[in-house]
């Protein structure tokens, strides 16, 4: 996991890495050399007193041949991810310590939190996609894609979610939803957060969704001046 700037660059060298990870310098050098040889990173010109590196897209691994094939030689930036149509997760910089150096979270808890950010969109869902997790009419709906590839049960996932809420990394939010039947699908339109005591618009329902406590700055700015959360 690398923290990169908008140009897809990150600080290089052991001094920067050891702030968050406890790996001996000799082991770090071997890992660093291997990543360079595989074309995953490259050291670039030093600016000032720091050395920087480019971070590239991970290649696609072919299980049949055992070979890895590059998708593109572009560096990893938000814009390039979208142009290449590669799924990605954006995590706020404020969570850096939780993922890189904190010992309060287990590896599985970090993976679940990353999953929440994978399906998170303030603009479209007001938080985590309700098709992945929602509470409605006293029933909790959880999509298997949320936990199956983590090799966790639904019950274990719920326990982890409760722990992340206790740590104030996640919260549950009641939102107003409108369901729209379109051909053979049922689409949901999140209208916005529900204010306690306010009337529910006709044809709408209340559901509870998950919302990461820390949000990516760009998503927050995009919602300023707009009281509604746009349709999914």
KEKE-3310 file (N, C-alpha, C; in steps of 0.2 Angstrom, whole numbers, plus 5000, padded with zeros to 4 digits):
npx = (5004:5004:5006:5002:5005:4995:5002:5005:5016:5028:5036:5053:5064:5071:5070:5058:5049:5050:5044:5031:5031:5038:5051:5067:5081:5089:5080:5071:5078:5079:5066:5063:5072:5066:5053:5057:5063:5052:5045:5036:5038:5048:5063:5064:5070:5079:5071:5075:5079:5074:5070:5061:5048:5040:5024:5017:5003:4997:5001:4991:4988:4990:4983:4984:4996:5005:5011:5013:5005:5007:4995:4995:5008:5006:5007:5001:4987:4972:4965:4971:4967:4953:4953:4958:4949:4950:4946:4947:4952:4949:4956:4955:4968:4969:4967:4979:4988:4980:4980:4993:5002:4996:4992:4980:4970:4966:4972:4961:4951:4956:4955:4941:4937:4943:4935:4923:4926:4928:4916:4910:4902:4899:4892:4883:4877:4877:4885:4891:4887:4870:4866:4875:4876:4863:4850:4834:4817:4819:4827:4843:4852:4865:4877:4884:4896:4903:4909:4913:4925:4934:4934:4926:4912:4895:4891:4903:4907:4898:4901:4914:4911:4904:4914:4922:4914:4913:4926:4925:4927:4918:4900:4883:4869:4854:4844:4834:4826:4821:4812:4813:4805:4812:4811:4817:4823:4826:4828:4837:4836:4844:4839:4843:4850:4840:4831:4828:4811:4806:4795:4792:4794:4781:4780:4793:4805:4813:4830:4844:4861:4879:4892:4908:4918:4928:4930:4935:4942:4939:4926:4918:4919:4912:4899:4896:4884:4874:4860:4854:4857:4864:4856:4858)
npy = (4994:5010:5028:5040:5055:5067:5065:5052:5048:5044:5045:5038:5025:5018:5026:5033:5023:5015:5022:5017:5004:4988:4982:4975:4984:4977:4967:4976:4982:4971:4969:4981:4981:4970:4974:4984:4977:4970:4980:4987:4998:5013:5022:5039:5056:5065:5077:5091:5087:5074:5058:5052:5040:5032:5024:5010:5003:4987:4971:4960:4943:4928:4913:4901:4901:4906:4918:4936:4950:4966:4979:4992:5005:5016:5027:5025:5034:5044:5048:5040:5028:5028:5030:5019:5010:5002:4994:5002:5008:5022:5030:5040:5052:5054:5042:5035:5031:5021:5011:5008:5009:5007:4996:4993:4988:4972:4962:4957:4966:4977:4974:4973:4986:4992:4986:4993:5006:5003:5001:5013:5029:5045:5053:5045:5035:5040:5034:5018:5007:5002:4990:4982:4982:4985:4990:4986:4988:4981:4970:4964:4966:4958:4958:4943:4946:4955:4948:4935:4933:4936:4926:4925:4923:4928:4932:4934:4945:4955:4956:4962:4974:4980:4982:4991:5002:5005:5010:5022:5022:5018:5022:5021:5026:5033:5034:5041:5032:5029:5018:5012:5004:4996:4990:4974:4976:4982:4998:5009:5025:5036:5048:5056:5060:5056:5066:5066:5065:5071:5071:5057:5057:5054:5037:5034:5026:5021:5017:5010:5013:5010:5021:5027:5035:5044:5053:5055:5069:5075:5070:5075:5089:5089:5088:5099:5112:5105:5098:5085:5068:5061:5050:5032)
npz = (5000:4995:4998:4987:4977:4967:4955:4955:4962:4975:4991:4991:4998:5013:5025:5024:5024:5035:5045:5046:5045:5051:5046:5043:5037:5028:5023:5017:5007:4998:4994:4989:4977:4970:4967:4958:4948:4943:4937:4944:4952:4950:4952:4953:4948:4961:4971:4979:4995:4995:4988:4975:4969:4955:4955:4948:4938:4944:4937:4927:4933:4925:4928:4922:4914:4923:4922:4922:4916:4910:4912:4908:4905:4912:4926:4943:4945:4951:4939:4929:4933:4931:4917:4912:4916:4928:4943:4959:4975:4985:4999:5012:5017:5030:5036:5035:5046:5052:5043:5040:5051:5063:5077:5082:5074:5066:5053:5045:5049:5044:5030:5029:5032:5021:5011:5013:5009:4996:4991:4993:4991:4992:4984:4976:4984:4997:5006:5010:4997:4996:4991:4995:5009:5020:5032:5034:5038:5049:5046:5041:5027:5018:5005:4998:4992:5000:5010:5006:4999:5009:5017:5028:5039:5038:5051:5057:5050:5054:5067:5065:5059:5069:5078:5071:5071:5084:5086:5079:5066:5056:5054:5057:5046:5044:5030:5017:5004:4988:4978:4962:4949:4935:4920:4921:4933:4950:4955:4966:4973:4982:4992:5002:5019:5033:5043:5060:5065:5054:5040:5029:5012:5000:4993:4997:5007:5023:5026:5033:5032:5030:5033:5030:5043:5040:5025:5008:5002:4990:4987:4997:4994:4982:4986:4992:4994:4988:4993:4991:4988:4974:4962:4960)
capx = (5000:5008:5002:5005:5002:4991:5006:5007:5023:5028:5043:5057:5069:5069:5069:5051:5045:5051:5039:5025:5032:5044:5055:5074:5083:5091:5074:5067:5082:5078:5059:5063:5075:5062:5048:5060:5064:5046:5042:5030:5040:5054:5066:5065:5075:5078:5069:5077:5082:5070:5070:5054:5047:5033:5020:5013:4998:4998:4999:4986:4991:4987:4984:4986:5003:5009:5014:5010:5005:5005:4989:4997:5014:5005:5008:4994:4984:4965:4963:4973:4963:4947:4954:4960:4943:4953:4944:4952:4949:4952:4956:4957:4975:4968:4967:4985:4991:4976:4982:5001:5006:4992:4991:4973:4966:4969:4972:4955:4947:4958:4952:4934:4937:4945:4929:4918:4928:4928:4909:4908:4901:4894:4888:4878:4874:4877:4889:4892:4881:4865:4865:4880:4874:4858:4846:4827:4811:4821:4831:4849:4854:4872:4878:4890:4903:4906:4913:4915:4932:4938:4934:4923:4905:4891:4891:4909:4907:4894:4906:4919:4908:4902:4921:4924:4909:4916:4933:4923:4929:4912:4894:4876:4866:4847:4843:4828:4827:4815:4813:4811:4805:4815:4811:4817:4827:4823:4834:4836:4838:4845:4837:4847:4849:4833:4831:4823:4805:4804:4790:4795:4791:4777:4783:4799:4806:4819:4834:4850:4867:4885:4896:4914:4918:4932:4929:4939:4941:4935:4919:4915:4918:4907:4892:4894:4879:4869:4856:4852:4862:4861:4853:4863)
capy = (5000:5016:5034:5044:5061:5066:5063:5045:5048:5043:5045:5032:5024:5015:5031:5035:5016:5013:5026:5014:4996:4986:4978:4976:4987:4972:4965:4981:4983:4965:4970:4987:4978:4965:4978:4988:4972:4968:4985:4989:5005:5015:5028:5045:5061:5068:5084:5093:5082:5068:5054:5049:5034:5031:5018:5008:4998:4980:4967:4954:4937:4922:4907:4895:4901:4908:4924:4942:4954:4973:4982:4999:5007:5022:5027:5025:5041:5043:5049:5035:5022:5029:5030:5012:5006:4997:4995:5005:5010:5028:5030:5047:5052:5054:5035:5032:5028:5015:5005:5007:5008:5005:4989:4992:4984:4966:4962:4956:4972:4982:4972:4975:4993:4994:4984:4998:5011:5000:5002:5019:5034:5050:5056:5041:5031:5043:5030:5011:5005:4998:4983:4978:4982:4989:4987:4989:4985:4976:4965:4966:4963:4959:4954:4939:4949:4959:4944:4928:4933:4937:4920:4926:4922:4934:4934:4937:4952:4959:4958:4967:4981:4983:4985:4997:5008:5007:5014:5028:5022:5018:5024:5019:5032:5032:5038:5041:5029:5028:5012:5013:4997:4998:4983:4968:4978:4987:5003:5013:5032:5039:5055:5060:5058:5057:5070:5063:5069:5074:5067:5053:5058:5048:5033:5033:5022:5023:5011:5011:5011:5011:5027:5028:5042:5049:5053:5058:5077:5077:5068:5080:5095:5088:5088:5106:5116:5101:5095:5079:5063:5059:5043:5027)
capz = (5000:4994:4998:4982:4976:4961:4950:4955:4965:4982:4994:4991:5003:5019:5030:5024:5025:5042:5049:5046:5045:5055:5042:5043:5031:5023:5019:5013:5001:4993:4992:4984:4971:4967:4964:4953:4943:4940:4934:4948:4954:4947:4956:4948:4950:4967:4971:4985:4999:4995:4982:4974:4965:4952:4956:4942:4939:4945:4931:4927:4933:4922:4932:4917:4912:4928:4919:4923:4910:4912:4909:4905:4908:4916:4934:4946:4948:4950:4932:4925:4935:4928:4910:4911:4919:4933:4950:4964:4981:4987:5006:5015:5020:5038:5039:5034:5052:5054:5039:5039:5057:5069:5079:5085:5069:5064:5045:5043:5050:5039:5024:5029:5031:5014:5007:5014:5005:4989:4989:4996:4987:4995:4979:4973:4989:5004:5010:5007:4992:5000:4988:4998:5016:5022:5036:5031:5041:5055:5043:5039:5020:5017:4999:4999:4989:5005:5015:5004:4997:5015:5020:5034:5039:5039:5058:5059:5047:5058:5073:5063:5058:5076:5081:5067:5073:5091:5085:5076:5059:5053:5057:5053:5045:5041:5024:5013:4998:4983:4974:4955:4945:4928:4916:4926:4939:4955:4956:4972:4973:4989:4992:5007:5026:5036:5050:5065:5066:5048:5036:5024:5006:4998:4989:4999:5013:5027:5027:5037:5028:5033:5031:5033:5046:5036:5018:5003:5002:4983:4987:5001:4991:4977:4988:4995:4990:4985:4998:4989:4985:4967:4961:4958)
cpx = (5004:5003:5006:5001:4998:4995:5008:5014:5023:5035:5047:5061:5066:5067:5061:5047:5045:5046:5033:5025:5038:5047:5062:5076:5086:5085:5071:5071:5080:5071:5059:5066:5070:5056:5050:5060:5058:5042:5036:5032:5046:5056:5066:5069:5073:5076:5070:5081:5079:5071:5063:5054:5040:5030:5016:5008:5000:4997:4994:4990:4987:4988:4986:4993:5008:5013:5010:5011:5003:4999:4991:5004:5013:5006:5001:4992:4976:4962:4965:4969:4956:4947:4955:4954:4946:4950:4949:4948:4953:4950:4958:4964:4974:4968:4974:4988:4987:4978:4989:5004:5002:4991:4984:4968:4970:4969:4965:4950:4949:4955:4944:4933:4938:4939:4924:4920:4928:4921:4906:4907:4896:4889:4882:4874:4873:4881:4891:4886:4876:4864:4870:4879:4869:4854:4839:4822:4814:4825:4837:4851:4861:4873:4884:4897:4906:4910:4916:4923:4937:4938:4931:4915:4901:4891:4897:4910:4904:4898:4911:4917:4906:4909:4923:4920:4912:4922:4931:4926:4923:4906:4888:4872:4859:4846:4836:4829:4820:4817:4810:4811:4807:4816:4811:4821:4824:4829:4832:4839:4838:4844:4841:4846:4842:4834:4826:4817:4802:4799:4794:4791:4787:4781:4790:4799:4812:4823:4840:4856:4873:4889:4902:4915:4922:4931:4934:4937:4937:4928:4915:4914:4913:4900:4891:4889:4874:4866:4854:4858:4860:4860:4859:4861)
cpy = (5006:5023:5038:5050:5061:5065:5055:5043:5047:5043:5038:5031:5021:5020:5032:5028:5014:5016:5022:5006:4994:4980:4980:4980:4982:4969:4970:4982:4977:4966:4975:4985:4974:4969:4982:4983:4970:4974:4988:4996:5007:5022:5033:5050:5064:5075:5086:5088:5075:5064:5051:5043:5034:5024:5016:5004:4991:4976:4962:4948:4932:4916:4901:4895:4903:4914:4930:4946:4961:4975:4988:5001:5014:5022:5027:5032:5039:5044:5043:5028:5022:5028:5022:5007:5000:4999:4998:5007:5017:5029:5037:5047:5052:5047:5031:5028:5021:5009:5003:5006:5006:4998:4988:4988:4977:4966:4961:4962:4977:4981:4974:4982:4996:4992:4990:5004:5009:5002:5009:5025:5039:5052:5052:5037:5034:5039:5023:5009:5000:4991:4979:4977:4987:4986:4990:4985:4979:4971:4968:4962:4964:4954:4949:4941:4953:4954:4937:4928:4934:4931:4921:4925:4928:4937:4937:4944:4957:4961:4963:4974:4984:4986:4991:5003:5010:5011:5020:5028:5021:5021:5022:5025:5030:5037:5037:5038:5029:5023:5013:5006:4999:4991:4978:4970:4982:4992:5007:5020:5034:5046:5059:5057:5060:5061:5067:5068:5071:5069:5063:5055:5052:5044:5031:5028:5024:5016:5014:5009:5012:5017:5027:5035:5047:5048:5057:5065:5078:5076:5073:5086:5095:5089:5095:5110:5112:5097:5088:5074:5060:5052:5039:5025)
cpz = (5000:4995:4992:4981:4970:4955:4950:4958:4972:4984:4993:4996:5009:5025:5030:5026:5032:5047:5050:5046:5048:5051:5042:5037:5026:5019:5015:5007:4995:4990:4987:4977:4967:4964:4958:4947:4939:4937:4938:4951:4950:4951:4951:4951:4957:4967:4978:4989:4999:4988:4981:4969:4961:4954:4950:4943:4940:4939:4932:4928:4930:4925:4928:4915:4917:4927:4921:4917:4912:4908:4905:4908:4912:4923:4937:4949:4947:4943:4928:4927:4931:4920:4908:4913:4924:4940:4955:4970:4983:4995:5008:5018:5027:5040:5038:5040:5053:5049:5039:5046:5064:5071:5082:5080:5067:5056:5042:5044:5045:5032:5024:5028:5024:5009:5007:5010:4997:4986:4991:4991:4990:4990:4977:4979:4996:5009:5006:5003:4996:4997:4991:5005:5017:5027:5034:5034:5046:5052:5040:5032:5019:5010:5001:4997:4994:5009:5012:5003:5003:5019:5027:5033:5039:5046:5060:5056:5051:5064:5071:5062:5065:5079:5078:5069:5080:5091:5081:5069:5054:5057:5053:5052:5042:5036:5021:5006:4994:4978:4967:4951:4937:4924:4921:4932:4943:4957:4962:4971:4980:4988:4997:5014:5029:5043:5054:5066:5060:5044:5031:5018:5004:4993:4991:5005:5017:5027:5030:5033:5032:5029:5034:5036:5043:5029:5014:5002:4996:4984:4992:4998:4985:4979:4991:4991:4987:4991:4997:4987:4979:4966:4958:4951)
residu = (UNK:UNK:UNK:UNK:UNK:UNK:UNK:UNK:UNK:UNK:UNK:UNK:UNK:UNK:UNK:UNK:UNK:UNK:UNK:UNK:UNK:UNK:UNK:UNK:UNK:UNK:UNK:UNK:UNK:UNK:UNK:UNK:UNK:UNK:UNK:UNK:UNK:UNK:UNK:UNK:UNK:UNK:UNK:UNK:UNK:UNK:UNK:UNK:UNK:UNK:UNK:UNK:UNK:UNK:UNK:UNK:UNK:UNK:UNK:UNK:UNK:UNK:UNK:UNK:UNK:UNK:UNK:UNK:UNK:UNK:UNK:UNK:UNK:UNK:UNK:UNK:UNK:UNK:UNK:UNK:UNK:UNK:UNK:UNK:UNK:UNK:UNK:UNK:UNK:UNK:UNK:UNK:UNK:UNK:UNK:UNK:UNK:UNK:UNK:UNK:UNK:UNK:UNK:UNK:UNK:UNK:UNK:UNK:UNK:UNK:UNK:UNK:UNK:UNK:UNK:UNK:UNK:UNK:UNK:UNK:UNK:UNK:UNK:UNK:UNK:UNK:UNK:UNK:UNK:UNK:UNK:UNK:UNK:UNK:UNK:UNK:UNK:UNK:UNK:UNK:UNK:UNK:UNK:UNK:UNK:UNK:UNK:UNK:UNK:UNK:UNK:UNK:UNK:UNK:UNK:UNK:UNK:UNK:UNK:UNK:UNK:UNK:UNK:UNK:UNK:UNK:UNK:UNK:UNK:UNK:UNK:UNK:UNK:UNK:UNK:UNK:UNK:UNK:UNK:UNK:UNK:UNK:UNK:UNK:UNK:UNK:UNK:UNK:UNK:UNK:UNK:UNK:UNK:UNK:UNK:UNK:UNK:UNK:UNK:UNK:UNK:UNK:UNK:UNK:UNK:UNK:UNK:UNK:UNK:UNK:UNK:UNK:UNK:UNK:UNK:UNK:UNK:UNK:UNK:UNK:UNK:UNK:UNK:UNK:UNK:UNK:UNK:UNK:UNK:UNK:UNK:UNK)
# end
